[in-house]
Amino acid sequence: MIVGASSSGSGFFLIIIVAFLLLWLIVVRPQRKRQTKQQQLLSELRVGDEVLTAGGIYGTVSRLDEDQVTVEIAPKIEVRVARRAIAGITREPDEEESGEAEEPEEDESGERWQSAFDEKDSGGAASNEEKPG
């Protein structure tokens, strides 16, 4: 009976290890990819870029500091936001910085924007369109 008890204990230990590996693959790894992509987006930020803040405000970067970004949201109206509050950089359709064939999303106004939270392999499954109610 002692042999059976030790084999079921090792089986339980194996199940715990497999559960942690699945948790890492499903939760931790994609989160790290998103964080890396967000950090890359923020490091490429430059004066004159049109940005979308996490609060949903569109504006143009007028000044960059180490941890803060000054964004002009209307003529002669500027706001300071934390650099990490920049959710995306809007890009012109003609502008191709990388040679990738990725097509940015378009909203109702026809603007195209790049977000750090978009997955390259999402296949267009996510949509920002509102459904009539």
C-alpha positions as CSV (number, residue, x, y, z in Angstrom):
1,M,0.0,0.0,0.0
2,I,2.9,2.4,0.5
3,V,3.9,2.0,-3.1
4,G,0.4,3.1,-4.3
5,A,0.4,6.1,-2.0
6,S,3.7,7.4,-3.3
7,S,2.7,7.0,-6.9
8,S,-0.6,9.0,-6.4
9,G,1.4,11.7,-4.6
10,S,3.8,12.0,-7.6
11,G,0.9,12.0,-10.0
12,F,-0.7,14.9,-8.0
13,F,2.6,16.8,-8.1
14,L,2.8,16.3,-11.9
15,I,-0.7,17.7,-12.3
16,I,0.3,20.8,-10.2
17,I,3.3,21.3,-12.5
18,V,1.2,21.0,-15.7
19,A,-1.4,23.4,-14.2
20,F,1.3,26.0,-13.6
21,L,2.8,25.6,-17.1
22,L,-0.7,26.1,-18.6
23,L,-1.2,29.2,-16.4
24,W,2.1,30.6,-17.6
25,L,1.3,29.9,-21.3
26,I,-2.2,31.3,-21.1
27,V,-1.8,34.3,-18.8
28,V,1.8,35.4,-18.1
29,R,3.4,35.0,-21.5
30,P,0.8,37.1,-23.5
31,Q,0.9,39.7,-20.8
32,R,4.6,40.0,-21.1
33,K,4.3,40.4,-24.9
34,R,1.8,43.2,-24.5
35,Q,4.0,45.0,-22.0
36,T,7.0,44.7,-24.3
37,K,4.9,46.0,-27.2
38,Q,3.7,49.0,-25.1
39,Q,7.2,49.8,-24.0
40,Q,8.4,49.7,-27.6
41,L,5.5,52.0,-28.6
42,L,6.4,54.5,-25.9
43,S,10.1,54.5,-26.8
44,E,9.3,55.3,-30.4
45,L,7.1,58.3,-29.4
46,R,8.3,61.6,-30.8
47,V,7.2,65.2,-31.0
48,G,4.5,65.7,-33.7
49,D,3.0,62.2,-33.3
50,E,-0.8,62.1,-33.0
51,V,-1.7,60.0,-30.0
52,L,-4.7,58.4,-28.3
53,T,-4.5,58.5,-24.5
54,A,-5.9,55.8,-22.2
55,G,-8.7,58.2,-21.3
56,G,-9.8,58.4,-25.0
57,I,-8.4,61.8,-25.8
58,Y,-6.8,62.4,-29.2
59,G,-4.0,65.0,-29.5
60,T,-0.6,65.8,-30.9
61,V,2.6,65.4,-28.9
62,S,4.2,68.8,-28.3
63,R,6.8,68.0,-25.7
64,L,8.4,64.8,-24.3
65,D,9.9,64.5,-20.9
66,E,11.2,61.4,-19.2
67,D,7.9,60.3,-17.5
68,Q,5.5,62.9,-18.9
69,V,4.2,63.9,-22.3
70,T,2.6,67.2,-23.2
71,V,-0.2,66.7,-25.6
72,E,-2.0,69.5,-27.5
73,I,-5.7,68.5,-27.6
74,A,-6.9,71.8,-29.2
75,P,-5.3,74.9,-30.5
76,K,-3.4,76.5,-27.6
77,I,-4.7,73.9,-25.1
78,E,-2.1,71.4,-23.8
79,V,-2.4,68.7,-21.2
80,R,0.3,66.8,-19.4
81,V,-0.2,63.1,-19.2
82,A,2.0,60.3,-17.9
83,R,4.0,58.6,-20.7
84,R,2.4,55.3,-19.7
85,A,-1.1,56.8,-20.4
86,I,-0.5,56.8,-24.1
87,A,-2.6,53.9,-25.5
88,G,-1.8,54.3,-29.2
89,I,-0.1,56.4,-31.9
90,T,-2.2,57.4,-34.8
91,R,-0.6,56.9,-38.2
92,E,-1.3,58.3,-41.6
93,P,-2.4,55.6,-44.1
94,D,0.6,56.5,-46.4
95,E,3.2,56.2,-43.7
96,E,5.0,52.8,-43.7
97,E,7.8,52.7,-41.1
98,S,8.2,48.9,-41.1
99,G,8.0,46.8,-44.2
100,E,5.2,44.6,-42.7
101,A,1.9,44.0,-44.5
102,E,-0.1,44.6,-41.3
103,E,-3.1,46.8,-41.9
104,P,-4.0,49.0,-38.9
105,E,-7.7,49.2,-37.8
106,E,-9.9,52.0,-39.0
107,D,-12.6,53.7,-37.0
108,E,-15.8,55.5,-38.2
109,S,-13.9,58.7,-39.0
110,G,-11.5,56.9,-41.3
111,E,-8.4,57.4,-39.0
112,R,-6.0,54.5,-38.7
113,W,-4.3,53.9,-35.4
114,Q,-1.9,51.5,-33.9
115,S,-2.4,50.3,-30.4
116,A,0.0,48.4,-28.1
117,F,-2.8,46.2,-27.1
118,D,-3.6,44.8,-30.6
119,E,-2.4,41.3,-31.3
120,K,-0.8,40.8,-34.7
121,D,-2.4,37.3,-35.1
122,S,-5.9,38.3,-33.9
123,G,-7.2,37.9,-37.4
124,G,-9.6,40.8,-37.1
125,A,-11.8,38.9,-34.6
126,A,-12.0,41.9,-32.3
127,S,-14.1,44.9,-33.5
128,N,-14.6,48.3,-32.1
129,E,-17.9,48.8,-33.9
130,E,-21.0,49.6,-31.9
131,K,-24.1,47.6,-32.5
132,P,-27.3,49.5,-33.0
133,G,-29.5,49.0,-30.0
